């Protein structure tokens, strides 16, 4: 799989040696259209963070039809549903196995894409707004 590259998007929290063959560090991408293009061009999205507030990137990748591998932290488990492969960040070798499997197994890849598309329908801005308004009304009533 020498034709596959690792593309790193976002702020780096640690120093990494990025002078490796087939590694490209893009940095932060503030434009949503550019970010969507990156997701759409990706074979797989991998987010092995230790902490997430919500995990929006998982939904963004799923919306673009990109299979997702993420850490098994609560936000990823809740947001990703059964449309993601999760791994413990303490078992990084499992993430490598999952990457390889998605890149080489079209059935797995397609299943994750379809489950991801189904998963994103659990979330929408109208429901979020209505639930937020309901919380505010409840707080005002107290």
C-alpha positions, 0 to 999 in steps of 0.5 A: 500500500505504498500509494496511501498517504497519511494526511494530518489535519488540525492542530498538533498537540504533541511534537511529531516527526513529520518528515516521513515519506507519505505523511502530509501535515495540512494544519487547521482547515477553517473553510468547511468546503475544503474540509469536506473535500478532504473527507471526501478524498479520504479512504478512512478518517482516524481520530484517536483522541483522548478527549472530545467535547462532542465528536463532530468530526466523526459525524462530518466524516460519516456525512461524506461517506468516509469510514471512521476509526476512533478512540473508544472514549464516551463521545465517540461511542455515543456519536459514532454509533455502530458506524465506527470502529473503535480502539483503545488508545493504549492499543494503537496496534489495533488501530493499525490493524483496523486501518489495514482492514478498511483499506483492503476489505471492500465489504467492511469499508462499504458496511461502515459507510452505509452504517455511517450514513444511517447514523448521521440521521440521528442528529440534526440542527432543528432537533438540537435547537428545539432541545436547547430551547426546552432546556432554557425554558425549563431553567427559566421556569425554576 
